[in-house]
Amino acid sequence: MKHPYIFGIRHLSPAGAWHLLRFLEEKNPKLVLIEGPEDFDEQLKNITHKDTRLPIAILAYTKEAPVKTILYPFAEYSPEYQAILWCKSNNRKCQFIDLPSEVFLGLPSERNLDTKGEEGHMSVYEKLDLQTGEDGHETFWERVIEHAGSTEEYHKGTNTFGISLREITKGSESDWPEILIREAFMRRKIEEAYTQGYLPEEIVIVTGAYHVAGLLDEEAQPMTDDEFCSLPKSPANHTLMPYSNYRLSTRSGYGAGNKAPAYYGLLWEGLCREDMNFTARSFLSRIAGFQRIHGTPVSSAQVIEAVRLAASLAQLRGSKVPALRDLRDAAVTCLGEGSFSAVSLAVANTEIGTGIGALPDGVSRTSIQEDFYRQLKELKLEKYRDITMQDLTLDLRENRRVSSQKSAFLDLHRSFFLHQLRVLNVSFAALEAVNQESATWAEQWMVRWTPEAEIELVEAALKGDTVIQAASFAMKERVEEANNMSEIALVIEDAFTCGMAAAVNYATAALQAMAVDAASVQELSCTAHRLSVVVQYGTIRLLDWEPLVPILQQIFYRACLILPGECVCDDAAAKNMIEAMEQLNSAGLAHDFLDSVSWIDTLKEIAERDDLNTKISGYAMAVLLERGCMDTEKLHLEVQRRLSKGMPAELGAGWFEGLAMKNRYALIARLSLWESLDNYLDTLDDEEFKRALVFLRRAFADFSAVEKDEIAENLGEIWGLNGQQVSEAVNADLKEEEQQIIVESLDSFDFDF
């Protein structure tokens, strides 16, 4: 015998796992070699740990940034996993024989971006679909391979399929050079087994069916020492991680995947029971159960009829056992009354499922993973380690109804933990907006565990051994890379929400050093806003915010000094300036230790000056009115001045637009304002009116229907008309001929834009 036994598989194949076990029992090898990175051997004992619950995956990741990763998932019905279990149960040697993970990670990343090979495969599969008349190659595979009647049939079918596919695509795939390198390395590992004293007939190789022909090629040679040493390598670490059915259905990982992992689990269970009809009965019964739980009555008679229909459909399509296609068609017909939408959620739940794997404590995790799971337990968040999105409402206030301090601030420490994960970009939880009344003490999170979150956690391992250490390192990096004060202020805000006093102190020192340099109003206002938020909410997070007060005072005062000079700008820049003014005003209202006198003086200067952007001047006037720093007489005089015959139409209308951006109900209540606006419009000639119309329309664009109604009533009073009639006339939709007049009039007008 020149070659070991080679058993070609699909990487997530229930029938492959079942028939491989029969094959191993028959051949009883001393050594089983499995396709998979050779440096994963250290994980074999953890994969087969009695408390390990599948699906799981081996994750390899580079030791240096930027972190690159590769995943190798296992389901209970993975042939490789069952082969590993068989070796453990029968005290046989088991090894992985593919390229080490450090080589996979060292190969050029472009190989993962080139889809030419994938397109080649797809064209082959599409041709296969056309020839078989099935709805996809998944169905063809299931009917021909998964439903194979014997181990010999499965073994022959997979090998034939792999060889045929290889002949069609040979050399045309983008990763073909990598395939040749991998197979040369696998032949090298087989030769090593011979040198260790194993005979060919004592070895079984478990590999993807595509590689069978490559390993049997008489002309191909094993990889030499020199060739192996010349391969690019990136030092890598390995860890086991939980996986999920959903991830199995959306990403194949290494090798072939399947779109219905929970259904394939039923196939596996049926094979283990040696009951060919188990899968059909279970699949349709679970759909019926899902429907009943969610309020749709389904009778047992309907389920029985669906099972019978699935069997009939299978026979019509030349199969003895229903495939997933047959079962889905039967479910739609008998349980959904012909509508797929009626059973779509039930079908997804039954085909994909919500299964999630688990690992025993301390098994093959990075230190940051260990810390993550320890904190889940300590903070009583373990129930949120689920693939289903769940709401989590936190009350950050002290709970005085409990006896221990730990319990009293449980939600606060949960918040710290979740914010630390947010800073690390670990997508375990997402913060939702809350209403203003509870903004200081309540947080609403959407929490869901996913394999992606686990990978992100592993990638953060390069930053620290614990979640808080990694978060601290990440924030220190952000401070060092910050280009302006607002970026550092955001770090301070994050450090407060994370409950990390040391990070707050470090970032504050950096902010003080940067604050001596010149900065724009936008940068100063954004920084002031972030610091203001920290000071407002710092007390409830049990952190000392007093050191931030001097720097906030300094930034606020500097903004007051330079703000008027930056208001000489166009309308595009005015939008940013108004946003900055709103941030400064909010900070001034929130903290009595800020220099309110300087702020009011600044607003008055901006409101009164004629050389500034009039929209900003109008907005400054609105802020003064809102703060009670502008009396009615002063407003009346300013309105008359700004909306006078000598004021260009666009400047007057722009000023009114700024004035109308705040405190609208107070403005609406001032009848004198609308009298002034009415008089102003009366003074304009046709050309001036058209110019003002553009700006005034923009000013009134986001007024509510109620506000417009109240303005119309004011105008009715001014004009001596019925207010309700005026409101109906003003708010009525324009007739087609009226719209046409406006369009024709404005189309020919030169706005100097």
BELKAQUI-V427121 format. One record per helix or strand. SS is the DSSP state (h for helix, s for strand). FROM is the first residue (numbers start at 1). TO is the last residue. If there is no record, write none. Layout:
# BELKAQUI-V427121
{{SS | FROM | TO} {SS | FROM | TO}}
This chain:
# BELKAQUI-V427121
{{s | 5 | 9} {h | 14 | 27} {s | 31 | 37} {h | 38 | 47} {s | 53 | 53} {s | 56 | 62} {s | 69 | 74} {h | 79 | 89} {s | 93 | 98} {h | 101 | 106} {h | 110 | 113} {h | 116 | 132} {h | 137 | 146} {h | 151 | 169} {h | 176 | 195} {h | 200 | 202} {s | 203 | 208} {h | 209 | 216} {h | 225 | 229} {s | 236 | 242} {s | 244 | 244} {h | 245 | 250} {h | 261 | 273} {h | 278 | 293} {h | 300 | 316} {h | 324 | 335} {h | 340 | 342} {h | 344 | 351} {s | 356 | 356} {s | 358 | 358} {h | 367 | 378} {h | 382 | 384} {s | 390 | 395} {h | 405 | 408} {h | 410 | 423} {s | 429 | 432} {h | 436 | 438} {s | 442 | 447} {h | 451 | 462} {h | 467 | 481} {h | 485 | 497} {h | 501 | 514} {h | 521 | 541} {h | 546 | 567} {h | 571 | 590} {h | 596 | 608} {h | 614 | 626} {h | 632 | 642} {h | 649 | 659} {h | 664 | 668} {h | 671 | 683} {h | 686 | 700} {h | 705 | 719} {h | 723 | 731} {h | 736 | 747}}
